[in-house]
């Protein structure tokens, strides 16, 4: 369940407020660093990596942003709405939701338990649905933004590339919800999009879904010939978060070095 400090509400709402889930490392942390600036407020979430989240928050504050840190498990049905409520309590508004939290499960389908499958679905797919549902009444028409972080695992099924059955199912459902929500929110001028990372370099000390001993073989599958960087995915997300209309909604934007070609 959630573990929140009692937030002190800001005096005067900041120009833009972003909620980023999975912000303790990797893409989420890179995005927080990219968005951080004077006048920006960041609600930063992690499931359990408190030290990483505090480091992300400290870097954002050093760049001039105001932060709130939130520690909870998105697989719990009550947590997504609680994250939105905590963001509103602290900052008085929410302009953009970035659903980045998730994990990769490479368990073969024959060995996948119902509990493990449910864990992926609850965290990735249902977590996004619940976050979006709670955020919708508060996102501003015209400039509100939702971005989901999907994965190549929902698109690439070929020899030499590891298969992630539970993750693929959850991420494919996530992308379907992105497109459905984009159609639903288009009349309000709220853009809903997804980015699709490929193999992304991990922060030191974080668990890699792919066996490091097999990493060279995976890099050989990438046309650009290298792992992606969290900062590259963060740049794509930041573009989709721009308050100015871009004409993009319901887009599934690959940031995978050509892996899915």
Buried (B, 14 or more C-beta within 10 A) or exposed (E): EBEBEEBEEBEEEBEBBBBBBBBBBBBBBBBBBBBBEEEBBBBBBBBEBEEBBBBBBEBBEEBEBBBBBBBBBBBBEEBBBBBBBBBBBBBBBBBBBBBBBBBBBBBEEEEBEEEBBEBBBBBBBBBBBBBBEBBBEBBBEEBBBBBBBBBBBBBBEEEEBBBBBBBBBBBBBBBEBBBEBBEEBEEEBBBBBBBBBBBBBBEEEEEEBBEEEEBEEBBEBBEEEEBBBBBBBBBBBBBBBEBEEBEBBBBBBBBBBEBBE
